[in-house]
Amino acid sequence: EAWNAAETLLREADLAVPRRGELGLDREQLHVVVREGRLVEVSGDFVYLPETLERLVEGV
């Protein structure tokens, strides 16, 4: 499934997340996982796993 591959990619990338276009998710898939809270949209180019974003914010 595309989400599983994207999630693995994001976990392996840690804080150096790939651009959203590199995740292998189409617009609808991306919209669904953001709406479900599995990803957090930070900008037009970047989305983070919630736990990764939390660590990033805590480190600032």
mmJSON file of the N, C-alpha and C atoms, coordinates in Angstrom:
{"data_MODEL":{"atom_site":{
"group_PDB":["ATOM","ATOM","ATOM","ATOM","ATOM","ATOM","ATOM","ATOM","ATOM","ATOM","ATOM","ATOM","ATOM","ATOM","ATOM","ATOM","ATOM","ATOM","ATOM","ATOM","ATOM","ATOM","ATOM","ATOM","ATOM","ATOM","ATOM","ATOM","ATOM","ATOM","ATOM","ATOM","ATOM","ATOM","ATOM","ATOM","ATOM","ATOM","ATOM","ATOM","ATOM","ATOM","ATOM","ATOM","ATOM","ATOM","ATOM","ATOM","ATOM","ATOM","ATOM","ATOM","ATOM","ATOM","ATOM","ATOM","ATOM","ATOM","ATOM","ATOM","ATOM","ATOM","ATOM","ATOM","ATOM","ATOM","ATOM","ATOM","ATOM","ATOM","ATOM","ATOM","ATOM","ATOM","ATOM","ATOM","ATOM","ATOM","ATOM","ATOM","ATOM","ATOM","ATOM","ATOM","ATOM","ATOM","ATOM","ATOM","ATOM","ATOM","ATOM","ATOM","ATOM","ATOM","ATOM","ATOM","ATOM","ATOM","ATOM","ATOM","ATOM","ATOM","ATOM","ATOM","ATOM","ATOM","ATOM","ATOM","ATOM","ATOM","ATOM","ATOM","ATOM","ATOM","ATOM","ATOM","ATOM","ATOM","ATOM","ATOM","ATOM","ATOM","ATOM","ATOM","ATOM","ATOM","ATOM","ATOM","ATOM","ATOM","ATOM","ATOM","ATOM","ATOM","ATOM","ATOM","ATOM","ATOM","ATOM","ATOM","ATOM","ATOM","ATOM","ATOM","ATOM","ATOM","ATOM","ATOM","ATOM","ATOM","ATOM","ATOM","ATOM","ATOM","ATOM","ATOM","ATOM","ATOM","ATOM","ATOM","ATOM","ATOM","ATOM","ATOM","ATOM","ATOM","ATOM","ATOM","ATOM","ATOM","ATOM","ATOM","ATOM","ATOM","ATOM","ATOM","ATOM","ATOM","ATOM","ATOM"],
"id":[1,2,3,4,5,6,7,8,9,10,11,12,13,14,15,16,17,18,19,20,21,22,23,24,25,26,27,28,29,30,31,32,33,34,35,36,37,38,39,40,41,42,43,44,45,46,47,48,49,50,51,52,53,54,55,56,57,58,59,60,61,62,63,64,65,66,67,68,69,70,71,72,73,74,75,76,77,78,79,80,81,82,83,84,85,86,87,88,89,90,91,92,93,94,95,96,97,98,99,100,101,102,103,104,105,106,107,108,109,110,111,112,113,114,115,116,117,118,119,120,121,122,123,124,125,126,127,128,129,130,131,132,133,134,135,136,137,138,139,140,141,142,143,144,145,146,147,148,149,150,151,152,153,154,155,156,157,158,159,160,161,162,163,164,165,166,167,168,169,170,171,172,173,174,175,176,177,178,179,180],
"type_symbol":["N","C","C","N","C","C","N","C","C","N","C","C","N","C","C","N","C","C","N","C","C","N","C","C","N","C","C","N","C","C","N","C","C","N","C","C","N","C","C","N","C","C","N","C","C","N","C","C","N","C","C","N","C","C","N","C","C","N","C","C","N","C","C","N","C","C","N","C","C","N","C","C","N","C","C","N","C","C","N","C","C","N","C","C","N","C","C","N","C","C","N","C","C","N","C","C","N","C","C","N","C","C","N","C","C","N","C","C","N","C","C","N","C","C","N","C","C","N","C","C","N","C","C","N","C","C","N","C","C","N","C","C","N","C","C","N","C","C","N","C","C","N","C","C","N","C","C","N","C","C","N","C","C","N","C","C","N","C","C","N","C","C","N","C","C","N","C","C","N","C","C","N","C","C","N","C","C","N","C","C"],
"label_atom_id":["N","CA","C","N","CA","C","N","CA","C","N","CA","C","N","CA","C","N","CA","C","N","CA","C","N","CA","C","N","CA","C","N","CA","C","N","CA","C","N","CA","C","N","CA","C","N","CA","C","N","CA","C","N","CA","C","N","CA","C","N","CA","C","N","CA","C","N","CA","C","N","CA","C","N","CA","C","N","CA","C","N","CA","C","N","CA","C","N","CA","C","N","CA","C","N","CA","C","N","CA","C","N","CA","C","N","CA","C","N","CA","C","N","CA","C","N","CA","C","N","CA","C","N","CA","C","N","CA","C","N","CA","C","N","CA","C","N","CA","C","N","CA","C","N","CA","C","N","CA","C","N","CA","C","N","CA","C","N","CA","C","N","CA","C","N","CA","C","N","CA","C","N","CA","C","N","CA","C","N","CA","C","N","CA","C","N","CA","C","N","CA","C","N","CA","C","N","CA","C","N","CA","C","N","CA","C","N","CA","C"],
"label_alt_id":[null,null,null,null,null,null,null,null,null,null,null,null,null,null,null,null,null,null,null,null,null,null,null,null,null,null,null,null,null,null,null,null,null,null,null,null,null,null,null,null,null,null,null,null,null,null,null,null,null,null,null,null,null,null,null,null,null,null,null,null,null,null,null,null,null,null,null,null,null,null,null,null,null,null,null,null,null,null,null,null,null,null,null,null,null,null,null,null,null,null,null,null,null,null,null,null,null,null,null,null,null,null,null,null,null,null,null,null,null,null,null,null,null,null,null,null,null,null,null,null,null,null,null,null,null,null,null,null,null,null,null,null,null,null,null,null,null,null,null,null,null,null,null,null,null,null,null,null,null,null,null,null,null,null,null,null,null,null,null,null,null,null,null,null,null,null,null,null,null,null,null,null,null,null,null,null,null,null,null,null],
"label_comp_id":["GLU","GLU","GLU","ALA","ALA","ALA","TRP","TRP","TRP","ASN","ASN","ASN","ALA","ALA","ALA","ALA","ALA","ALA","GLU","GLU","GLU","THR","THR","THR","LEU","LEU","LEU","LEU","LEU","LEU","ARG","ARG","ARG","GLU","GLU","GLU","ALA","ALA","ALA","ASP","ASP","ASP","LEU","LEU","LEU","ALA","ALA","ALA","VAL","VAL","VAL","PRO","PRO","PRO","ARG","ARG","ARG","ARG","ARG","ARG","GLY","GLY","GLY","GLU","GLU","GLU","LEU","LEU","LEU","GLY","GLY","GLY","LEU","LEU","LEU","ASP","ASP","ASP","ARG","ARG","ARG","GLU","GLU","GLU","GLN","GLN","GLN","LEU","LEU","LEU","HIS","HIS","HIS","VAL","VAL","VAL","VAL","VAL","VAL","VAL","VAL","VAL","ARG","ARG","ARG","GLU","GLU","GLU","GLY","GLY","GLY","ARG","ARG","ARG","LEU","LEU","LEU","VAL","VAL","VAL","GLU","GLU","GLU","VAL","VAL","VAL","SER","SER","SER","GLY","GLY","GLY","ASP","ASP","ASP","PHE","PHE","PHE","VAL","VAL","VAL","TYR","TYR","TYR","LEU","LEU","LEU","PRO","PRO","PRO","GLU","GLU","GLU","THR","THR","THR","LEU","LEU","LEU","GLU","GLU","GLU","ARG","ARG","ARG","LEU","LEU","LEU","VAL","VAL","VAL","GLU","GLU","GLU","GLY","GLY","GLY","VAL","VAL","VAL"],
"label_asym_id":["A","A","A","A","A","A","A","A","A","A","A","A","A","A","A","A","A","A","A","A","A","A","A","A","A","A","A","A","A","A","A","A","A","A","A","A","A","A","A","A","A","A","A","A","A","A","A","A","A","A","A","A","A","A","A","A","A","A","A","A","A","A","A","A","A","A","A","A","A","A","A","A","A","A","A","A","A","A","A","A","A","A","A","A","A","A","A","A","A","A","A","A","A","A","A","A","A","A","A","A","A","A","A","A","A","A","A","A","A","A","A","A","A","A","A","A","A","A","A","A","A","A","A","A","A","A","A","A","A","A","A","A","A","A","A","A","A","A","A","A","A","A","A","A","A","A","A","A","A","A","A","A","A","A","A","A","A","A","A","A","A","A","A","A","A","A","A","A","A","A","A","A","A","A","A","A","A","A","A","A"],
"label_entity_id":["1","1","1","1","1","1","1","1","1","1","1","1","1","1","1","1","1","1","1","1","1","1","1","1","1","1","1","1","1","1","1","1","1","1","1","1","1","1","1","1","1","1","1","1","1","1","1","1","1","1","1","1","1","1","1","1","1","1","1","1","1","1","1","1","1","1","1","1","1","1","1","1","1","1","1","1","1","1","1","1","1","1","1","1","1","1","1","1","1","1","1","1","1","1","1","1","1","1","1","1","1","1","1","1","1","1","1","1","1","1","1","1","1","1","1","1","1","1","1","1","1","1","1","1","1","1","1","1","1","1","1","1","1","1","1","1","1","1","1","1","1","1","1","1","1","1","1","1","1","1","1","1","1","1","1","1","1","1","1","1","1","1","1","1","1","1","1","1","1","1","1","1","1","1","1","1","1","1","1","1"],
"label_seq_id":[1,1,1,2,2,2,3,3,3,4,4,4,5,5,5,6,6,6,7,7,7,8,8,8,9,9,9,10,10,10,11,11,11,12,12,12,13,13,13,14,14,14,15,15,15,16,16,16,17,17,17,18,18,18,19,19,19,20,20,20,21,21,21,22,22,22,23,23,23,24,24,24,25,25,25,26,26,26,27,27,27,28,28,28,29,29,29,30,30,30,31,31,31,32,32,32,33,33,33,34,34,34,35,35,35,36,36,36,37,37,37,38,38,38,39,39,39,40,40,40,41,41,41,42,42,42,43,43,43,44,44,44,45,45,45,46,46,46,47,47,47,48,48,48,49,49,49,50,50,50,51,51,51,52,52,52,53,53,53,54,54,54,55,55,55,56,56,56,57,57,57,58,58,58,59,59,59,60,60,60],
"pdbx_PDB_ins_code":[null,null,null,null,null,null,null,null,null,null,null,null,null,null,null,null,null,null,null,null,null,null,null,null,null,null,null,null,null,null,null,null,null,null,null,null,null,null,null,null,null,null,null,null,null,null,null,null,null,null,null,null,null,null,null,null,null,null,null,null,null,null,null,null,null,null,null,null,null,null,null,null,null,null,null,null,null,null,null,null,null,null,null,null,null,null,null,null,null,null,null,null,null,null,null,null,null,null,null,null,null,null,null,null,null,null,null,null,null,null,null,null,null,null,null,null,null,null,null,null,null,null,null,null,null,null,null,null,null,null,null,null,null,null,null,null,null,null,null,null,null,null,null,null,null,null,null,null,null,null,null,null,null,null,null,null,null,null,null,null,null,null,null,null,null,null,null,null,null,null,null,null,null,null,null,null,null,null,null,null],
"Cartn_x":[0.841,0.0,0.882,0.43,1.206,1.475,0.484,0.68,1.792,1.837,2.882,4.269,4.41,5.7,6.069,5.1,5.358,5.719,5.007,5.292,6.706,7.093,8.443,9.484,9.255,10.173,10.318,9.208,9.248,9.945,9.717,10.379,11.891,12.294,13.722,14.388,13.654,14.211,14.352,13.581,13.561,13.256,14.125,13.842,14.093,14.843,15.151,14.107,12.849,11.751,11.847,11.415,11.368,10.199,10.237,9.122,7.893,6.726,5.487,5.367,5.892,5.828,6.657,7.569,8.436,7.856,6.698,6.124,5.356,5.018,4.277,2.787,2.282,0.853,0.23,-0.952,-1.629,-2.338,-2.92,-3.539,-4.6,-5.435,-6.516,-5.963,-4.99,-4.381,-3.753,-3.056,-2.421,-3.468,-4.531,-5.609,-6.195,-6.409,-6.992,-6.077,-4.791,-3.902,-3.68,-3.731,-3.655,-4.933,-6.074,-7.359,-7.464,-6.91,-6.942,-5.91,-5.016,-4.011,-2.76,-2.619,-1.413,-0.235,-0.527,0.494,0.055,1.039,0.77,1.373,0.53,0.987,1.647,2.905,3.662,3.745,3.869,3.913,3.413,3.447,3.02,3.882,5.107,6.038,6.282,6.01,6.424,5.288,5.299,4.413,5.279,4.872,5.623,4.715,5.31,4.607,4.422,3.298,3.063,4.182,4.688,5.741,7.056,7.334,8.541,8.422,7.269,7.054,7.129,6.598,6.658,8.106,8.949,10.367,11.048,10.705,11.284,10.919,9.675,9.222,9.871,9.986,10.609,12.077,12.732,14.149,14.434,13.407,13.596,13.676],
"Cartn_y":[-1.184,0.0,1.242,2.263,3.502,4.158,4.137,4.765,4.076,2.748,2.02,2.394,2.494,2.871,4.303,5.212,6.604,6.708,5.974,6.006,5.497,4.422,3.882,4.906,5.536,6.56,7.704,8.158,9.25,8.835,7.617,7.142,7.041,6.536,6.398,7.762,8.727,10.063,10.856,10.494,11.179,12.657,13.566,15.001,15.552,14.831,15.276,14.722,15.103,14.525,14.873,13.941,14.228,15.167,15.766,16.609,15.728,16.331,15.554,14.824,15.393,14.748,13.481,13.28,12.103,10.959,11.164,10.156,9.056,9.282,8.265,8.248,9.332,9.447,10.46,10.13,11.125,12.124,13.149,14.227,13.704,12.79,12.262,11.434,10.574,9.771,10.681,11.698,12.637,13.364,13.799,14.479,13.574,12.318,11.377,11.187,10.942,10.682,11.938,13.118,14.357,14.515,14.293,14.416,13.425,12.234,11.21,11.457,12.429,12.749,11.896,11.117,10.294,11.11,12.251,13.2,14.601,15.477,16.884,17.708,18.515,19.371,20.61,20.839,21.966,23.097,22.738,23.731,23.064,23.793,23.22,22.066,21.996,20.954,19.852,20.111,19.161,18.718,17.43,16.834,15.991,15.911,15.157,14.16,13.086,12.218,13.019,12.876,13.671,13.549,12.353,12.166,12.825,12.866,13.529,15.039,15.579,17.013,17.387,16.549,16.813,16.888,15.954,15.978,17.229,17.612,18.807,20.052,20.173,21.326,21.331,20.182,20.095,20.495,20.251,20.562,22.026,22.786,24.209,25.045],
"Cartn_z":[0.0,0.0,0.0,-0.689,-0.829,0.52,1.422,2.727,3.496,3.48,4.208,3.699,2.387,1.807,2.195,2.158,2.531,4.007,4.847,6.284,6.567,5.91,6.074,5.635,4.503,3.992,4.994,5.556,6.531,7.818,8.274,9.502,9.29,8.129,7.843,7.658,7.126,6.885,8.176,9.184,10.478,10.265,10.675,10.563,9.163,8.346,6.982,6.013,6.22,5.445,3.965,3.118,1.685,1.375,0.219,-0.217,-0.438,-0.296,-0.402,-1.737,-2.818,-4.122,-4.216,-3.286,-3.277,-2.448,-1.854,-0.963,-1.687,-2.948,-3.69,-3.386,-2.8,-2.505,-3.457,-3.997,-4.821,-3.904,-4.482,-3.684,-2.727,-3.221,-2.386,-1.229,-1.515,-0.444,0.606,0.158,1.077,1.92,1.28,1.994,3.085,2.763,3.725,4.928,4.709,5.847,6.695,6.082,6.865,7.684,7.065,7.761,8.921,8.738,9.79,10.884,10.677,11.681,11.614,10.547,10.412,9.897,9.264,8.82,9.205,9.404,9.697,8.569,7.938,6.849,7.439,7.073,7.614,6.592,5.332,4.259,2.991,1.908,0.639,0.185,0.684,0.252,1.269,2.533,3.562,4.471,4.773,5.768,6.694,7.939,8.942,9.635,10.103,11.03,12.314,12.997,14.213,15.241,15.45,16.455,16.035,14.737,14.246,14.437,14.113,14.289,15.768,16.626,18.067,18.548,18.089,18.462,17.927,16.712,16.104,16.916,17.303,18.08,19.462,20.081,21.404,21.359,20.222,20.087,19.812,19.493,19.16,20.41],
"occupancy":[1.0,1.0,1.0,1.0,1.0,1.0,1.0,1.0,1.0,1.0,1.0,1.0,1.0,1.0,1.0,1.0,1.0,1.0,1.0,1.0,1.0,1.0,1.0,1.0,1.0,1.0,1.0,1.0,1.0,1.0,1.0,1.0,1.0,1.0,1.0,1.0,1.0,1.0,1.0,1.0,1.0,1.0,1.0,1.0,1.0,1.0,1.0,1.0,1.0,1.0,1.0,1.0,1.0,1.0,1.0,1.0,1.0,1.0,1.0,1.0,1.0,1.0,1.0,1.0,1.0,1.0,1.0,1.0,1.0,1.0,1.0,1.0,1.0,1.0,1.0,1.0,1.0,1.0,1.0,1.0,1.0,1.0,1.0,1.0,1.0,1.0,1.0,1.0,1.0,1.0,1.0,1.0,1.0,1.0,1.0,1.0,1.0,1.0,1.0,1.0,1.0,1.0,1.0,1.0,1.0,1.0,1.0,1.0,1.0,1.0,1.0,1.0,1.0,1.0,1.0,1.0,1.0,1.0,1.0,1.0,1.0,1.0,1.0,1.0,1.0,1.0,1.0,1.0,1.0,1.0,1.0,1.0,1.0,1.0,1.0,1.0,1.0,1.0,1.0,1.0,1.0,1.0,1.0,1.0,1.0,1.0,1.0,1.0,1.0,1.0,1.0,1.0,1.0,1.0,1.0,1.0,1.0,1.0,1.0,1.0,1.0,1.0,1.0,1.0,1.0,1.0,1.0,1.0,1.0,1.0,1.0,1.0,1.0,1.0,1.0,1.0,1.0,1.0,1.0,1.0],
"B_iso_or_equiv":[0.0,0.0,0.0,0.0,0.0,0.0,0.0,0.0,0.0,0.0,0.0,0.0,0.0,0.0,0.0,0.0,0.0,0.0,0.0,0.0,0.0,0.0,0.0,0.0,0.0,0.0,0.0,0.0,0.0,0.0,0.0,0.0,0.0,0.0,0.0,0.0,0.0,0.0,0.0,0.0,0.0,0.0,0.0,0.0,0.0,0.0,0.0,0.0,0.0,0.0,0.0,0.0,0.0,0.0,0.0,0.0,0.0,0.0,0.0,0.0,0.0,0.0,0.0,0.0,0.0,0.0,0.0,0.0,0.0,0.0,0.0,0.0,0.0,0.0,0.0,0.0,0.0,0.0,0.0,0.0,0.0,0.0,0.0,0.0,0.0,0.0,0.0,0.0,0.0,0.0,0.0,0.0,0.0,0.0,0.0,0.0,0.0,0.0,0.0,0.0,0.0,0.0,0.0,0.0,0.0,0.0,0.0,0.0,0.0,0.0,0.0,0.0,0.0,0.0,0.0,0.0,0.0,0.0,0.0,0.0,0.0,0.0,0.0,0.0,0.0,0.0,0.0,0.0,0.0,0.0,0.0,0.0,0.0,0.0,0.0,0.0,0.0,0.0,0.0,0.0,0.0,0.0,0.0,0.0,0.0,0.0,0.0,0.0,0.0,0.0,0.0,0.0,0.0,0.0,0.0,0.0,0.0,0.0,0.0,0.0,0.0,0.0,0.0,0.0,0.0,0.0,0.0,0.0,0.0,0.0,0.0,0.0,0.0,0.0,0.0,0.0,0.0,0.0,0.0,0.0],
"pdbx_formal_charge":[null,null,null,null,null,null,null,null,null,null,null,null,null,null,null,null,null,null,null,null,null,null,null,null,null,null,null,null,null,null,null,null,null,null,null,null,null,null,null,null,null,null,null,null,null,null,null,null,null,null,null,null,null,null,null,null,null,null,null,null,null,null,null,null,null,null,null,null,null,null,null,null,null,null,null,null,null,null,null,null,null,null,null,null,null,null,null,null,null,null,null,null,null,null,null,null,null,null,null,null,null,null,null,null,null,null,null,null,null,null,null,null,null,null,null,null,null,null,null,null,null,null,null,null,null,null,null,null,null,null,null,null,null,null,null,null,null,null,null,null,null,null,null,null,null,null,null,null,null,null,null,null,null,null,null,null,null,null,null,null,null,null,null,null,null,null,null,null,null,null,null,null,null,null,null,null,null,null,null,null],
"auth_seq_id":[1,1,1,2,2,2,3,3,3,4,4,4,5,5,5,6,6,6,7,7,7,8,8,8,9,9,9,10,10,10,11,11,11,12,12,12,13,13,13,14,14,14,15,15,15,16,16,16,17,17,17,18,18,18,19,19,19,20,20,20,21,21,21,22,22,22,23,23,23,24,24,24,25,25,25,26,26,26,27,27,27,28,28,28,29,29,29,30,30,30,31,31,31,32,32,32,33,33,33,34,34,34,35,35,35,36,36,36,37,37,37,38,38,38,39,39,39,40,40,40,41,41,41,42,42,42,43,43,43,44,44,44,45,45,45,46,46,46,47,47,47,48,48,48,49,49,49,50,50,50,51,51,51,52,52,52,53,53,53,54,54,54,55,55,55,56,56,56,57,57,57,58,58,58,59,59,59,60,60,60],
"auth_comp_id":["GLU","GLU","GLU","ALA","ALA","ALA","TRP","TRP","TRP","ASN","ASN","ASN","ALA","ALA","ALA","ALA","ALA","ALA","GLU","GLU","GLU","THR","THR","THR","LEU","LEU","LEU","LEU","LEU","LEU","ARG","ARG","ARG","GLU","GLU","GLU","ALA","ALA","ALA","ASP","ASP","ASP","LEU","LEU","LEU","ALA","ALA","ALA","VAL","VAL","VAL","PRO","PRO","PRO","ARG","ARG","ARG","ARG","ARG","ARG","GLY","GLY","GLY","GLU","GLU","GLU","LEU","LEU","LEU","GLY","GLY","GLY","LEU","LEU","LEU","ASP","ASP","ASP","ARG","ARG","ARG","GLU","GLU","GLU","GLN","GLN","GLN","LEU","LEU","LEU","HIS","HIS","HIS","VAL","VAL","VAL","VAL","VAL","VAL","VAL","VAL","VAL","ARG","ARG","ARG","GLU","GLU","GLU","GLY","GLY","GLY","ARG","ARG","ARG","LEU","LEU","LEU","VAL","VAL","VAL","GLU","GLU","GLU","VAL","VAL","VAL","SER","SER","SER","GLY","GLY","GLY","ASP","ASP","ASP","PHE","PHE","PHE","VAL","VAL","VAL","TYR","TYR","TYR","LEU","LEU","LEU","PRO","PRO","PRO","GLU","GLU","GLU","THR","THR","THR","LEU","LEU","LEU","GLU","GLU","GLU","ARG","ARG","ARG","LEU","LEU","LEU","VAL","VAL","VAL","GLU","GLU","GLU","GLY","GLY","GLY","VAL","VAL","VAL"],
"auth_asym_id":["A","A","A","A","A","A","A","A","A","A","A","A","A","A","A","A","A","A","A","A","A","A","A","A","A","A","A","A","A","A","A","A","A","A","A","A","A","A","A","A","A","A","A","A","A","A","A","A","A","A","A","A","A","A","A","A","A","A","A","A","A","A","A","A","A","A","A","A","A","A","A","A","A","A","A","A","A","A","A","A","A","A","A","A","A","A","A","A","A","A","A","A","A","A","A","A","A","A","A","A","A","A","A","A","A","A","A","A","A","A","A","A","A","A","A","A","A","A","A","A","A","A","A","A","A","A","A","A","A","A","A","A","A","A","A","A","A","A","A","A","A","A","A","A","A","A","A","A","A","A","A","A","A","A","A","A","A","A","A","A","A","A","A","A","A","A","A","A","A","A","A","A","A","A","A","A","A","A","A","A"],
"auth_atom_id":["N","CA","C","N","CA","C","N","CA","C","N","CA","C","N","CA","C","N","CA","C","N","CA","C","N","CA","C","N","CA","C","N","CA","C","N","CA","C","N","CA","C","N","CA","C","N","CA","C","N","CA","C","N","CA","C","N","CA","C","N","CA","C","N","CA","C","N","CA","C","N","CA","C","N","CA","C","N","CA","C","N","CA","C","N","CA","C","N","CA","C","N","CA","C","N","CA","C","N","CA","C","N","CA","C","N","CA","C","N","CA","C","N","CA","C","N","CA","C","N","CA","C","N","CA","C","N","CA","C","N","CA","C","N","CA","C","N","CA","C","N","CA","C","N","CA","C","N","CA","C","N","CA","C","N","CA","C","N","CA","C","N","CA","C","N","CA","C","N","CA","C","N","CA","C","N","CA","C","N","CA","C","N","CA","C","N","CA","C","N","CA","C","N","CA","C","N","CA","C","N","CA","C","N","CA","C","N","CA","C"],
"pdbx_PDB_model_num":[1,1,1,1,1,1,1,1,1,1,1,1,1,1,1,1,1,1,1,1,1,1,1,1,1,1,1,1,1,1,1,1,1,1,1,1,1,1,1,1,1,1,1,1,1,1,1,1,1,1,1,1,1,1,1,1,1,1,1,1,1,1,1,1,1,1,1,1,1,1,1,1,1,1,1,1,1,1,1,1,1,1,1,1,1,1,1,1,1,1,1,1,1,1,1,1,1,1,1,1,1,1,1,1,1,1,1,1,1,1,1,1,1,1,1,1,1,1,1,1,1,1,1,1,1,1,1,1,1,1,1,1,1,1,1,1,1,1,1,1,1,1,1,1,1,1,1,1,1,1,1,1,1,1,1,1,1,1,1,1,1,1,1,1,1,1,1,1,1,1,1,1,1,1,1,1,1,1,1,1]
}}}
